[in-house]
Amino acid sequence: MTTMPSIRALSPAPSSRTLDGIAPSALLGFDFNESCTVLTGWRRQEAVLRVLTATGAIIGGVTGLRVGDCLRLALHRGSTTIVRECRVIGASLQGIELEHFGTGMLATCG
């Protein structure tokens, strides 16, 4: 008898946030697979924004994040950057799931 978990137990859980379940009005005008920046402490990583809603986001291309980690998500729009305070709430096949607070702060570059 083995004590190893089944393959199903090792696979990631399905995402709680998908594009199928989100009303088009809830999407905030950012394109699918748009580049963004993740700031954790003094570390900066480039990421890919997969989904952005009024209360959450899914990003990809970032390593080293765990559930409960707090970070800043910087979304770039031309010369304007929107910064959102976020917390990691999970991971799925789509990427790292975040919940964000408030409407974000505008930071104008240039």
Gaussian input, Z-matrix of N, CA and C with variables (Angstrom, degrees):
# hf/3-21g

backbone

0 1
 N
 C     1     B1
 C     2     B2     1     A1
 N     3     B3     2     A2     1     D1
 C     4     B4     3     A3     2     D2
 C     5     B5     4     A4     3     D3
 N     6     B6     5     A5     4     D4
 C     7     B7     6     A6     5     D5
 C     8     B8     7     A7     6     D6
 N     9     B9     8     A8     7     D7
 C    10    B10     9     A9     8     D8
 C    11    B11    10    A10     9     D9
 N    12    B12    11    A11    10    D10
 C    13    B13    12    A12    11    D11
 C    14    B14    13    A13    12    D12
 N    15    B15    14    A14    13    D13
 C    16    B16    15    A15    14    D14
 C    17    B17    16    A16    15    D15
 N    18    B18    17    A17    16    D16
 C    19    B19    18    A18    17    D17
 C    20    B20    19    A19    18    D18
 N    21    B21    20    A20    19    D19
 C    22    B22    21    A21    20    D20
 C    23    B23    22    A22    21    D21
 N    24    B24    23    A23    22    D22
 C    25    B25    24    A24    23    D23
 C    26    B26    25    A25    24    D24
 N    27    B27    26    A26    25    D25
 C    28    B28    27    A27    26    D26
 C    29    B29    28    A28    27    D27
 N    30    B30    29    A29    28    D28
 C    31    B31    30    A30    29    D29
 C    32    B32    31    A31    30    D30
 N    33    B33    32    A32    31    D31
 C    34    B34    33    A33    32    D32
 C    35    B35    34    A34    33    D33
 N    36    B36    35    A35    34    D34
 C    37    B37    36    A36    35    D35
 C    38    B38    37    A37    36    D36
 N    39    B39    38    A38    37    D37
 C    40    B40    39    A39    38    D38
 C    41    B41    40    A40    39    D39
 N    42    B42    41    A41    40    D40
 C    43    B43    42    A42    41    D41
 C    44    B44    43    A43    42    D42
 N    45    B45    44    A44    43    D43
 C    46    B46    45    A45    44    D44
 C    47    B47    46    A46    45    D45
 N    48    B48    47    A47    46    D46
 C    49    B49    48    A48    47    D47
 C    50    B50    49    A49    48    D48
 N    51    B51    50    A50    49    D49
 C    52    B52    51    A51    50    D50
 C    53    B53    52    A52    51    D51
 N    54    B54    53    A53    52    D52
 C    55    B55    54    A54    53    D53
 C    56    B56    55    A55    54    D54
 N    57    B57    56    A56    55    D55
 C    58    B58    57    A57    56    D56
 C    59    B59    58    A58    57    D57
 N    60    B60    59    A59    58    D58
 C    61    B61    60    A60    59    D59
 C    62    B62    61    A61    60    D60
 N    63    B63    62    A62    61    D61
 C    64    B64    63    A63    62    D62
 C    65    B65    64    A64    63    D63
 N    66    B66    65    A65    64    D64
 C    67    B67    66    A66    65    D65
 C    68    B68    67    A67    66    D66
 N    69    B69    68    A68    67    D67
 C    70    B70    69    A69    68    D68
 C    71    B71    70    A70    69    D69
 N    72    B72    71    A71    70    D70
 C    73    B73    72    A72    71    D71
 C    74    B74    73    A73    72    D72
 N    75    B75    74    A74    73    D73
 C    76    B76    75    A75    74    D74
 C    77    B77    76    A76    75    D75
 N    78    B78    77    A77    76    D76
 C    79    B79    78    A78    77    D77
 C    80    B80    79    A79    78    D78
 N    81    B81    80    A80    79    D79
 C    82    B82    81    A81    80    D80
 C    83    B83    82    A82    81    D81
 N    84    B84    83    A83    82    D82
 C    85    B85    84    A84    83    D83
 C    86    B86    85    A85    84    D84
 N    87    B87    86    A86    85    D85
 C    88    B88    87    A87    86    D86
 C    89    B89    88    A88    87    D87
 N    90    B90    89    A89    88    D88
 C    91    B91    90    A90    89    D89
 C    92    B92    91    A91    90    D90
 N    93    B93    92    A92    91    D91
 C    94    B94    93    A93    92    D92
 C    95    B95    94    A94    93    D93
 N    96    B96    95    A95    94    D94
 C    97    B97    96    A96    95    D95
 C    98    B98    97    A97    96    D96
 N    99    B99    98    A98    97    D97
 C   100   B100    99    A99    98    D98
 C   101   B101   100   A100    99    D99
 N   102   B102   101   A101   100   D100
 C   103   B103   102   A102   101   D101
 C   104   B104   103   A103   102   D102
 N   105   B105   104   A104   103   D103
 C   106   B106   105   A105   104   D104
 C   107   B107   106   A106   105   D105
 N   108   B108   107   A107   106   D106
 C   109   B109   108   A108   107   D107
 C   110   B110   109   A109   108   D108
 N   111   B111   110   A110   109   D109
 C   112   B112   111   A111   110   D110
 C   113   B113   112   A112   111   D111
 N   114   B114   113   A113   112   D112
 C   115   B115   114   A114   113   D113
 C   116   B116   115   A115   114   D114
 N   117   B117   116   A116   115   D115
 C   118   B118   117   A117   116   D116
 C   119   B119   118   A118   117   D117
 N   120   B120   119   A119   118   D118
 C   121   B121   120   A120   119   D119
 C   122   B122   121   A121   120   D120
 N   123   B123   122   A122   121   D121
 C   124   B124   123   A123   122   D122
 C   125   B125   124   A124   123   D123
 N   126   B126   125   A125   124   D124
 C   127   B127   126   A126   125   D125
 C   128   B128   127   A127   126   D126
 N   129   B129   128   A128   127   D127
 C   130   B130   129   A129   128   D128
 C   131   B131   130   A130   129   D129
 N   132   B132   131   A131   130   D130
 C   133   B133   132   A132   131   D131
 C   134   B134   133   A133   132   D132
 N   135   B135   134   A134   133   D133
 C   136   B136   135   A135   134   D134
 C   137   B137   136   A136   135   D135
 N   138   B138   137   A137   136   D136
 C   139   B139   138   A138   137   D137
 C   140   B140   139   A139   138   D138
 N   141   B141   140   A140   139   D139
 C   142   B142   141   A141   140   D140
 C   143   B143   142   A142   141   D141
 N   144   B144   143   A143   142   D142
 C   145   B145   144   A144   143   D143
 C   146   B146   145   A145   144   D144
 N   147   B147   146   A146   145   D145
 C   148   B148   147   A147   146   D146
 C   149   B149   148   A148   147   D147
 N   150   B150   149   A149   148   D148
 C   151   B151   150   A150   149   D149
 C   152   B152   151   A151   150   D150
 N   153   B153   152   A152   151   D151
 C   154   B154   153   A153   152   D152
 C   155   B155   154   A154   153   D153
 N   156   B156   155   A155   154   D154
 C   157   B157   156   A156   155   D155
 C   158   B158   157   A157   156   D156
 N   159   B159   158   A158   157   D157
 C   160   B160   159   A159   158   D158
 C   161   B161   160   A160   159   D159
 N   162   B162   161   A161   160   D160
 C   163   B163   162   A162   161   D161
 C   164   B164   163   A163   162   D162
 N   165   B165   164   A164   163   D163
 C   166   B166   165   A165   164   D164
 C   167   B167   166   A166   165   D165
 N   168   B168   167   A167   166   D166
 C   169   B169   168   A168   167   D167
 C   170   B170   169   A169   168   D168
 N   171   B171   170   A170   169   D169
 C   172   B172   171   A171   170   D170
 C   173   B173   172   A172   171   D171
 N   174   B174   173   A173   172   D172
 C   175   B175   174   A174   173   D173
 C   176   B176   175   A175   174   D174
 N   177   B177   176   A176   175   D175
 C   178   B178   177   A177   176   D176
 C   179   B179   178   A178   177   D177
 N   180   B180   179   A179   178   D178
 C   181   B181   180   A180   179   D179
 C   182   B182   181   A181   180   D180
 N   183   B183   182   A182   181   D181
 C   184   B184   183   A183   182   D182
 C   185   B185   184   A184   183   D183
 N   186   B186   185   A185   184   D184
 C   187   B187   186   A186   185   D185
 C   188   B188   187   A187   186   D186
 N   189   B189   188   A188   187   D187
 C   190   B190   189   A189   188   D188
 C   191   B191   190   A190   189   D189
 N   192   B192   191   A191   190   D190
 C   193   B193   192   A192   191   D191
 C   194   B194   193   A193   192   D192
 N   195   B195   194   A194   193   D193
 C   196   B196   195   A195   194   D194
 C   197   B197   196   A196   195   D195
 N   198   B198   197   A197   196   D196
 C   199   B199   198   A198   197   D197
 C   200   B200   199   A199   198   D198
 N   201   B201   200   A200   199   D199
 C   202   B202   201   A201   200   D200
 C   203   B203   202   A202   201   D201
 N   204   B204   203   A203   202   D202
 C   205   B205   204   A204   203   D203
 C   206   B206   205   A205   204   D204
 N   207   B207   206   A206   205   D205
 C   208   B208   207   A207   206   D206
 C   209   B209   208   A208   207   D207
 N   210   B210   209   A209   208   D208
 C   211   B211   210   A210   209   D209
 C   212   B212   211   A211   210   D210
 N   213   B213   212   A212   211   D211
 C   214   B214   213   A213   212   D212
 C   215   B215   214   A214   213   D213
 N   216   B216   215   A215   214   D214
 C   217   B217   216   A216   215   D215
 C   218   B218   217   A217   216   D216
 N   219   B219   218   A218   217   D217
 C   220   B220   219   A219   218   D218
 C   221   B221   220   A220   219   D219
 N   222   B222   221   A221   220   D220
 C   223   B223   222   A222   221   D221
 C   224   B224   223   A223   222   D222
 N   225   B225   224   A224   223   D223
 C   226   B226   225   A225   224   D224
 C   227   B227   226   A226   225   D225
 N   228   B228   227   A227   226   D226
 C   229   B229   228   A228   227   D227
 C   230   B230   229   A229   228   D228
 N   231   B231   230   A230   229   D229
 C   232   B232   231   A231   230   D230
 C   233   B233   232   A232   231   D231
 N   234   B234   233   A233   232   D232
 C   235   B235   234   A234   233   D233
 C   236   B236   235   A235   234   D234
 N   237   B237   236   A236   235   D235
 C   238   B238   237   A237   236   D236
 C   239   B239   238   A238   237   D237
 N   240   B240   239   A239   238   D238
 C   241   B241   240   A240   239   D239
 C   242   B242   241   A241   240   D240
 N   243   B243   242   A242   241   D241
 C   244   B244   243   A243   242   D242
 C   245   B245   244   A244   243   D243
 N   246   B246   245   A245   244   D244
 C   247   B247   246   A246   245   D245
 C   248   B248   247   A247   246   D246
 N   249   B249   248   A248   247   D247
 C   250   B250   249   A249   248   D248
 C   251   B251   250   A250   249   D249
 N   252   B252   251   A251   250   D250
 C   253   B253   252   A252   251   D251
 C   254   B254   253   A253   252   D252
 N   255   B255   254   A254   253   D253
 C   256   B256   255   A255   254   D254
 C   257   B257   256   A256   255   D255
 N   258   B258   257   A257   256   D256
 C   259   B259   258   A258   257   D257
 C   260   B260   259   A259   258   D258
 N   261   B261   260   A260   259   D259
 C   262   B262   261   A261   260   D260
 C   263   B263   262   A262   261   D261
 N   264   B264   263   A263   262   D262
 C   265   B265   264   A264   263   D263
 C   266   B266   265   A265   264   D264
 N   267   B267   266   A266   265   D265
 C   268   B268   267   A267   266   D266
 C   269   B269   268   A268   267   D267
 N   270   B270   269   A269   268   D268
 C   271   B271   270   A270   269   D269
 C   272   B272   271   A271   270   D270
 N   273   B273   272   A272   271   D271
 C   274   B274   273   A273   272   D272
 C   275   B275   274   A274   273   D273
 N   276   B276   275   A275   274   D274
 C   277   B277   276   A276   275   D275
 C   278   B278   277   A277   276   D276
 N   279   B279   278   A278   277   D277
 C   280   B280   279   A279   278   D278
 C   281   B281   280   A280   279   D279
 N   282   B282   281   A281   280   D280
 C   283   B283   282   A282   281   D281
 C   284   B284   283   A283   282   D282
 N   285   B285   284   A284   283   D283
 C   286   B286   285   A285   284   D284
 C   287   B287   286   A286   285   D285
 N   288   B288   287   A287   286   D286
 C   289   B289   288   A288   287   D287
 C   290   B290   289   A289   288   D288
 N   291   B291   290   A290   289   D289
 C   292   B292   291   A291   290   D290
 C   293   B293   292   A292   291   D291
 N   294   B294   293   A293   292   D292
 C   295   B295   294   A294   293   D293
 C   296   B296   295   A295   294   D294
 N   297   B297   296   A296   295   D295
 C   298   B298   297   A297   296   D296
 C   299   B299   298   A298   297   D297
 N   300   B300   299   A299   298   D298
 C   301   B301   300   A300   299   D299
 C   302   B302   301   A301   300   D300
 N   303   B303   302   A302   301   D301
 C   304   B304   303   A303   302   D302
 C   305   B305   304   A304   303   D303
 N   306   B306   305   A305   304   D304
 C   307   B307   306   A306   305   D305
 C   308   B308   307   A307   306   D306
 N   309   B309   308   A308   307   D307
 C   310   B310   309   A309   308   D308
 C   311   B311   310   A310   309   D309
 N   312   B312   311   A311   310   D310
 C   313   B313   312   A312   311   D311
 C   314   B314   313   A313   312   D312
 N   315   B315   314   A314   313   D313
 C   316   B316   315   A315   314   D314
 C   317   B317   316   A316   315   D315
 N   318   B318   317   A317   316   D316
 C   319   B319   318   A318   317   D317
 C   320   B320   319   A319   318   D318
 N   321   B321   320   A320   319   D319
 C   322   B322   321   A321   320   D320
 C   323   B323   322   A322   321   D321
 N   324   B324   323   A323   322   D322
 C   325   B325   324   A324   323   D323
 C   326   B326   325   A325   324   D324
 N   327   B327   326   A326   325   D325
 C   328   B328   327   A327   326   D326
 C   329   B329   328   A328   327   D327

   B1=1.4354
   B2=1.5274
   B3=1.3178
   B4=1.4596
   B5=1.5271
   B6=1.3096
   B7=1.4618
   B8=1.5266
   B9=1.3332
   B10=1.4611
   B11=1.5254
   B12=1.3376
   B13=1.4573
   B14=1.5266
   B15=1.2910
   B16=1.4646
   B17=1.5151
   B18=1.3085
   B19=1.4600
   B20=1.5183
   B21=1.3188
   B22=1.4618
   B23=1.5341
   B24=1.3151
   B25=1.4659
   B26=1.5245
   B27=1.3315
   B28=1.4561
   B29=1.5231
   B30=1.3280
   B31=1.4649
   B32=1.5156
   B33=1.3491
   B34=1.4618
   B35=1.5183
   B36=1.3210
   B37=1.4658
   B38=1.5160
   B39=1.3361
   B40=1.4597
   B41=1.5289
   B42=1.3059
   B43=1.4626
   B44=1.5213
   B45=1.3321
   B46=1.4553
   B47=1.5184
   B48=1.3313
   B49=1.4617
   B50=1.5224
   B51=1.3090
   B52=1.4520
   B53=1.5127
   B54=1.3046
   B55=1.4523
   B56=1.5248
   B57=1.3363
   B58=1.4587
   B59=1.5262
   B60=1.3365
   B61=1.4508
   B62=1.5184
   B63=1.3305
   B64=1.4519
   B65=1.5205
   B66=1.3233
   B67=1.4603
   B68=1.5216
   B69=1.3505
   B70=1.4647
   B71=1.5231
   B72=1.3292
   B73=1.4607
   B74=1.5303
   B75=1.3324
   B76=1.4676
   B77=1.5238
   B78=1.3360
   B79=1.4572
   B80=1.5235
   B81=1.3056
   B82=1.4587
   B83=1.5235
   B84=1.3054
   B85=1.4533
   B86=1.5158
   B87=1.3051
   B88=1.4545
   B89=1.5155
   B90=1.3224
   B91=1.4506
   B92=1.5194
   B93=1.3224
   B94=1.4488
   B95=1.5216
   B96=1.3206
   B97=1.4714
   B98=1.5270
   B99=1.3133
   B100=1.4582
   B101=1.5245
   B102=1.3308
   B103=1.4640
   B104=1.5247
   B105=1.3273
   B106=1.4591
   B107=1.5315
   B108=1.3276
   B109=1.4587
   B110=1.5163
   B111=1.3311
   B112=1.4591
   B113=1.5220
   B114=1.3343
   B115=1.4648
   B116=1.5204
   B117=1.3209
   B118=1.4613
   B119=1.5214
   B120=1.3176
   B121=1.4608
   B122=1.5129
   B123=1.3288
   B124=1.4581
   B125=1.5159
   B126=1.3278
   B127=1.4613
   B128=1.5231
   B129=1.3168
   B130=1.4598
   B131=1.5181
   B132=1.3474
   B133=1.4628
   B134=1.5187
   B135=1.3122
   B136=1.4607
   B137=1.5254
   B138=1.3240
   B139=1.4593
   B140=1.5170
   B141=1.3264
   B142=1.4575
   B143=1.5199
   B144=1.3272
   B145=1.4560
   B146=1.5215
   B147=1.3133
   B148=1.4661
   B149=1.5244
   B150=1.3286
   B151=1.4712
   B152=1.5192
   B153=1.3349
   B154=1.4571
   B155=1.5186
   B156=1.3331
   B157=1.4531
   B158=1.5199
   B159=1.3270
   B160=1.4565
   B161=1.5224
   B162=1.3288
   B163=1.4651
   B164=1.5212
   B165=1.3130
   B166=1.4560
   B167=1.5112
   B168=1.3161
   B169=1.4593
   B170=1.5190
   B171=1.3145
   B172=1.4588
   B173=1.5167
   B174=1.3410
   B175=1.4610
   B176=1.5223
   B177=1.3032
   B178=1.4528
   B179=1.5184
   B180=1.3191
   B181=1.4541
   B182=1.5131
   B183=1.3313
   B184=1.4572
   B185=1.5269
   B186=1.3279
   B187=1.4566
   B188=1.5223
   B189=1.3081
   B190=1.4542
   B191=1.5135
   B192=1.3393
   B193=1.4590
   B194=1.5214
   B195=1.3320
   B196=1.4659
   B197=1.5179
   B198=1.3148
   B199=1.4616
   B200=1.5231
   B201=1.3295
   B202=1.4500
   B203=1.5155
   B204=1.3367
   B205=1.4626
   B206=1.5276
   B207=1.3303
   B208=1.4600
   B209=1.5228
   B210=1.3222
   B211=1.4539
   B212=1.5135
   B213=1.3146
   B214=1.4571
   B215=1.5242
   B216=1.3192
   B217=1.4579
   B218=1.5202
   B219=1.3299
   B220=1.4668
   B221=1.5221
   B222=1.3297
   B223=1.4573
   B224=1.5220
   B225=1.3216
   B226=1.4593
   B227=1.5240
   B228=1.3300
   B229=1.4603
   B230=1.5219
   B231=1.3155
   B232=1.4584
   B233=1.5202
   B234=1.3416
   B235=1.4624
   B236=1.5188
   B237=1.3279
   B238=1.4655
   B239=1.5196
   B240=1.3305
   B241=1.4573
   B242=1.5236
   B243=1.3159
   B244=1.4580
   B245=1.5201
   B246=1.3162
   B247=1.4605
   B248=1.5194
   B249=1.3241
   B250=1.4596
   B251=1.5242
   B252=1.3205
   B253=1.4615
   B254=1.5302
   B255=1.3274
   B256=1.4644
   B257=1.5212
   B258=1.3256
   B259=1.4604
   B260=1.5251
   B261=1.3239
   B262=1.4638
   B263=1.5201
   B264=1.3456
   B265=1.4653
   B266=1.5264
   B267=1.3294
   B268=1.4542
   B269=1.5181
   B270=1.3168
   B271=1.4588
   B272=1.5114
   B273=1.3158
   B274=1.4564
   B275=1.5191
   B276=1.3035
   B277=1.4508
   B278=1.5230
   B279=1.3419
   B280=1.4618
   B281=1.5230
   B282=1.3254
   B283=1.4590
   B284=1.5130
   B285=1.3219
   B286=1.4606
   B287=1.5250
   B288=1.3315
   B289=1.4574
   B290=1.5268
   B291=1.3302
   B292=1.4551
   B293=1.5174
   B294=1.3229
   B295=1.4602
   B296=1.5116
   B297=1.3426
   B298=1.4608
   B299=1.5170
   B300=1.3204
   B301=1.4548
   B302=1.5149
   B303=1.3114
   B304=1.4574
   B305=1.5049
   B306=1.3134
   B307=1.4688
   B308=1.5137
   B309=1.2994
   B310=1.4597
   B311=1.5122
   B312=1.3088
   B313=1.4648
   B314=1.5149
   B315=1.3109
   B316=1.4587
   B317=1.5150
   B318=1.3083
   B319=1.4622
   B320=1.5213
   B321=1.3000
   B322=1.4585
   B323=1.5223
   B324=1.3210
   B325=1.4630
   B326=1.5241
   B327=1.2999
   B328=1.4511
   B329=1.4377
   A1=108.37
   A2=115.62
   A3=120.35
   A4=110.60
   A5=116.29
   A6=120.63
   A7=111.18
   A8=117.04
   A9=120.35
   A10=110.21
   A11=117.42
   A12=119.96
   A13=110.97
   A14=116.21
   A15=120.38
   A16=109.89
   A17=116.99
   A18=121.46
   A19=109.99
   A20=118.25
   A21=121.97
   A22=110.87
   A23=117.69
   A24=121.06
   A25=111.92
   A26=117.92
   A27=121.79
   A28=113.55
   A29=117.58
   A30=119.65
   A31=110.93
   A32=117.70
   A33=120.60
   A34=111.60
   A35=115.24
   A36=120.20
   A37=109.28
   A38=117.26
   A39=119.00
   A40=110.27
   A41=115.69
   A42=121.15
   A43=111.02
   A44=115.53
   A45=119.58
   A46=110.63
   A47=116.94
   A48=121.41
   A49=108.65
   A50=117.29
   A51=121.60
   A52=109.18
   A53=116.68
   A54=120.60
   A55=111.39
   A56=117.89
   A57=120.97
   A58=111.76
   A59=117.61
   A60=120.98
   A61=114.31
   A62=118.40
   A63=121.52
   A64=109.08
   A65=116.29
   A66=120.89
   A67=109.42
   A68=118.11
   A69=119.69
   A70=112.90
   A71=118.81
   A72=120.81
   A73=111.76
   A74=117.64
   A75=121.21
   A76=112.29
   A77=117.82
   A78=120.95
   A79=108.23
   A80=117.73
   A81=121.59
   A82=114.76
   A83=118.67
   A84=120.54
   A85=116.22
   A86=118.40
   A87=120.75
   A88=108.64
   A89=116.51
   A90=121.64
   A91=111.19
   A92=115.27
   A93=122.34
   A94=108.08
   A95=117.90
   A96=124.63
   A97=112.78
   A98=117.33
   A99=122.06
   A100=109.04
   A101=117.63
   A102=120.10
   A103=110.37
   A104=115.32
   A105=122.76
   A106=107.09
   A107=116.07
   A108=121.40
   A109=109.01
   A110=116.75
   A111=122.62
   A112=107.97
   A113=116.25
   A114=122.03
   A115=108.65
   A116=116.68
   A117=122.03
   A118=107.56
   A119=115.41
   A120=119.00
   A121=109.71
   A122=117.01
   A123=121.52
   A124=111.90
   A125=117.42
   A126=121.67
   A127=110.79
   A128=116.22
   A129=122.49
   A130=108.37
   A131=116.91
   A132=121.48
   A133=109.20
   A134=115.43
   A135=119.95
   A136=107.80
   A137=116.64
   A138=121.82
   A139=109.61
   A140=115.08
   A141=122.60
   A142=107.50
   A143=116.96
   A144=122.45
   A145=108.50
   A146=116.84
   A147=121.05
   A148=111.78
   A149=117.82
   A150=122.91
   A151=107.77
   A152=116.42
   A153=121.59
   A154=108.04
   A155=116.56
   A156=122.17
   A157=108.55
   A158=116.50
   A159=121.21
   A160=112.35
   A161=118.30
   A162=120.36
   A163=114.43
   A164=118.93
   A165=119.53
   A166=112.85
   A167=114.51
   A168=121.88
   A169=108.81
   A170=115.32
   A171=122.09
   A172=106.69
   A173=116.01
   A174=121.19
   A175=109.26
   A176=116.49
   A177=121.88
   A178=110.24
   A179=116.00
   A180=121.15
   A181=115.24
   A182=117.55
   A183=121.48
   A184=108.64
   A185=116.31
   A186=120.25
   A187=109.97
   A188=115.68
   A189=121.03
   A190=115.68
   A191=118.47
   A192=120.91
   A193=110.25
   A194=116.06
   A195=122.17
   A196=109.08
   A197=115.70
   A198=121.14
   A199=109.05
   A200=116.60
   A201=122.16
   A202=114.47
   A203=118.22
   A204=120.78
   A205=110.05
   A206=116.17
   A207=121.73
   A208=108.50
   A209=116.24
   A210=121.50
   A211=110.05
   A212=115.64
   A213=121.84
   A214=107.58
   A215=115.53
   A216=122.27
   A217=107.63
   A218=117.05
   A219=121.70
   A220=108.72
   A221=115.41
   A222=122.70
   A223=107.83
   A224=117.81
   A225=122.36
   A226=110.57
   A227=115.90
   A228=123.28
   A229=108.50
   A230=117.73
   A231=120.83
   A232=110.78
   A233=117.07
   A234=120.78
   A235=112.03
   A236=117.44
   A237=121.83
   A238=109.91
   A239=116.16
   A240=121.98
   A241=108.14
   A242=116.73
   A243=121.90
   A244=106.96
   A245=117.03
   A246=122.17
   A247=108.48
   A248=116.62
   A249=122.02
   A250=110.02
   A251=115.88
   A252=121.62
   A253=106.67
   A254=117.71
   A255=121.92
   A256=111.14
   A257=114.50
   A258=122.15
   A259=107.67
   A260=117.48
   A261=122.87
   A262=108.28
   A263=115.98
   A264=120.20
   A265=112.74
   A266=117.26
   A267=118.98
   A268=111.87
   A269=114.35
   A270=121.58
   A271=108.16
   A272=116.39
   A273=121.64
   A274=108.49
   A275=116.54
   A276=120.19
   A277=111.42
   A278=118.34
   A279=121.42
   A280=112.52
   A281=117.86
   A282=120.94
   A283=111.82
   A284=115.93
   A285=122.98
   A286=108.26
   A287=116.50
   A288=121.44
   A289=109.61
   A290=115.60
   A291=122.46
   A292=110.34
   A293=115.73
   A294=119.96
   A295=105.91
   A296=116.78
   A297=118.61
   A298=109.62
   A299=113.99
   A300=122.11
   A301=109.61
   A302=117.70
   A303=122.00
   A304=112.29
   A305=115.70
   A306=120.33
   A307=112.74
   A308=118.61
   A309=121.24
   A310=111.29
   A311=115.38
   A312=121.75
   A313=107.57
   A314=117.04
   A315=121.03
   A316=109.53
   A317=116.56
   A318=122.07
   A319=107.25
   A320=117.01
   A321=120.93
   A322=109.46
   A323=115.26
   A324=121.04
   A325=108.48
   A326=115.82
   A327=117.22
   A328=116.42
   D1=138.99
   D2=-178.14
   D3=-106.67
   D4=152.24
   D5=177.78
   D6=-107.32
   D7=9.58
   D8=179.32
   D9=-74.95
   D10=144.13
   D11=178.36
   D12=-70.88
   D13=158.80
   D14=178.98
   D15=-71.99
   D16=162.97
   D17=178.87
   D18=-62.13
   D19=-37.45
   D20=178.95
   D21=-61.85
   D22=-37.03
   D23=-179.83
   D24=-69.48
   D25=-24.44
   D26=-179.37
   D27=-86.92
   D28=-17.89
   D29=-178.22
   D30=-78.14
   D31=148.95
   D32=-178.24
   D33=-64.29
   D34=151.01
   D35=178.05
   D36=-72.02
   D37=150.14
   D38=176.52
   D39=-62.42
   D40=149.57
   D41=-177.45
   D42=-66.27
   D43=141.96
   D44=175.10
   D45=-83.42
   D46=-13.09
   D47=178.99
   D48=-121.72
   D49=118.48
   D50=176.12
   D51=-132.00
   D52=163.40
   D53=177.70
   D54=-67.79
   D55=-27.46
   D56=-178.11
   D57=-65.06
   D58=-38.70
   D59=-175.45
   D60=-89.92
   D61=6.09
   D62=-176.18
   D63=-107.89
   D64=127.79
   D65=176.85
   D66=-66.87
   D67=142.86
   D68=-179.56
   D69=-56.07
   D70=-30.30
   D71=179.92
   D72=-70.66
   D73=-21.00
   D74=-179.55
   D75=-79.84
   D76=-22.25
   D77=177.83
   D78=-73.14
   D79=138.80
   D80=-168.04
   D81=-99.81
   D82=28.38
   D83=173.40
   D84=85.31
   D85=9.46
   D86=176.14
   D87=-99.89
   D88=140.63
   D89=-178.08
   D90=-74.05
   D91=153.89
   D92=174.09
   D93=-65.38
   D94=134.54
   D95=-179.53
   D96=65.65
   D97=38.91
   D98=176.45
   D99=-88.62
   D100=145.43
   D101=-178.13
   D102=-74.95
   D103=148.91
   D104=178.17
   D105=-151.28
   D106=177.73
   D107=-179.59
   D108=-128.02
   D109=138.80
   D110=177.67
   D111=-111.96
   D112=126.62
   D113=-179.65
   D114=-113.83
   D115=116.31
   D116=177.40
   D117=-125.08
   D118=109.95
   D119=-175.76
   D120=61.88
   D121=-122.82
   D122=178.28
   D123=-98.00
   D124=4.06
   D125=-176.87
   D126=-96.64
   D127=138.37
   D128=178.89
   D129=-123.59
   D130=129.28
   D131=179.00
   D132=-130.59
   D133=139.50
   D134=173.72
   D135=-79.70
   D136=141.78
   D137=-177.38
   D138=-139.36
   D139=177.53
   D140=176.98
   D141=-120.24
   D142=123.96
   D143=177.49
   D144=-81.76
   D145=115.86
   D146=-178.53
   D147=-93.41
   D148=-45.25
   D149=-179.66
   D150=-141.43
   D151=139.83
   D152=174.27
   D153=-136.22
   D154=122.57
   D155=176.71
   D156=-122.36
   D157=-177.09
   D158=-179.23
   D159=-65.94
   D160=-24.12
   D161=-176.83
   D162=-122.75
   D163=-7.18
   D164=-175.87
   D165=-155.73
   D166=177.86
   D167=179.80
   D168=-156.04
   D169=159.45
   D170=171.72
   D171=-127.79
   D172=128.06
   D173=179.71
   D174=-122.88
   D175=156.81
   D176=177.40
   D177=-131.21
   D178=166.10
   D179=176.03
   D180=83.50
   D181=14.07
   D182=-178.61
   D183=-119.41
   D184=137.49
   D185=178.59
   D186=-118.20
   D187=162.26
   D188=173.43
   D189=85.02
   D190=11.28
   D191=178.33
   D192=-99.56
   D193=143.53
   D194=179.03
   D195=-125.57
   D196=160.61
   D197=177.02
   D198=-57.95
   D199=130.93
   D200=-179.09
   D201=97.19
   D202=-14.94
   D203=178.43
   D204=-65.17
   D205=139.49
   D206=176.18
   D207=-101.39
   D208=143.98
   D209=-177.82
   D210=-153.21
   D211=172.38
   D212=172.62
   D213=-114.77
   D214=130.72
   D215=178.19
   D216=-105.02
   D217=117.85
   D218=-179.47
   D219=-103.43
   D220=118.14
   D221=-179.97
   D222=-104.42
   D223=128.80
   D224=-172.40
   D225=-102.15
   D226=130.46
   D227=175.79
   D228=-134.90
   D229=91.12
   D230=-178.52
   D231=61.11
   D232=-119.85
   D233=179.69
   D234=-92.25
   D235=4.83
   D236=-179.66
   D237=-110.66
   D238=138.96
   D239=175.98
   D240=-122.35
   D241=129.31
   D242=176.97
   D243=-103.13
   D244=125.15
   D245=-178.23
   D246=-109.81
   D247=128.42
   D248=179.42
   D249=-120.98
   D250=134.50
   D251=173.62
   D252=-78.81
   D253=125.70
   D254=-175.14
   D255=-131.73
   D256=162.67
   D257=173.48
   D258=-134.27
   D259=137.28
   D260=178.89
   D261=-73.66
   D262=126.80
   D263=179.61
   D264=-113.98
   D265=-7.26
   D266=178.09
   D267=168.29
   D268=-179.52
   D269=177.06
   D270=-137.32
   D271=146.41
   D272=179.56
   D273=-143.04
   D274=-174.06
   D275=177.85
   D276=-67.52
   D277=-23.89
   D278=178.31
   D279=-77.70
   D280=-28.83
   D281=-179.52
   D282=149.65
   D283=-157.21
   D284=-179.94
   D285=-86.74
   D286=126.46
   D287=-179.33
   D288=-92.42
   D289=131.49
   D290=-178.44
   D291=-123.41
   D292=151.21
   D293=165.58
   D294=-116.45
   D295=140.72
   D296=-178.60
   D297=-122.56
   D298=161.93
   D299=-171.24
   D300=-117.61
   D301=138.27
   D302=176.28
   D303=69.95
   D304=-166.51
   D305=-176.69
   D306=-99.80
   D307=-5.43
   D308=178.97
   D309=98.34
   D310=161.48
   D311=179.31
   D312=-111.15
   D313=138.23
   D314=177.28
   D315=-89.49
   D316=134.85
   D317=175.87
   D318=-130.28
   D319=114.53
   D320=-177.96
   D321=-90.49
   D322=125.81
   D323=178.80
   D324=-97.23
   D325=145.89
   D326=172.33
   D327=123.27

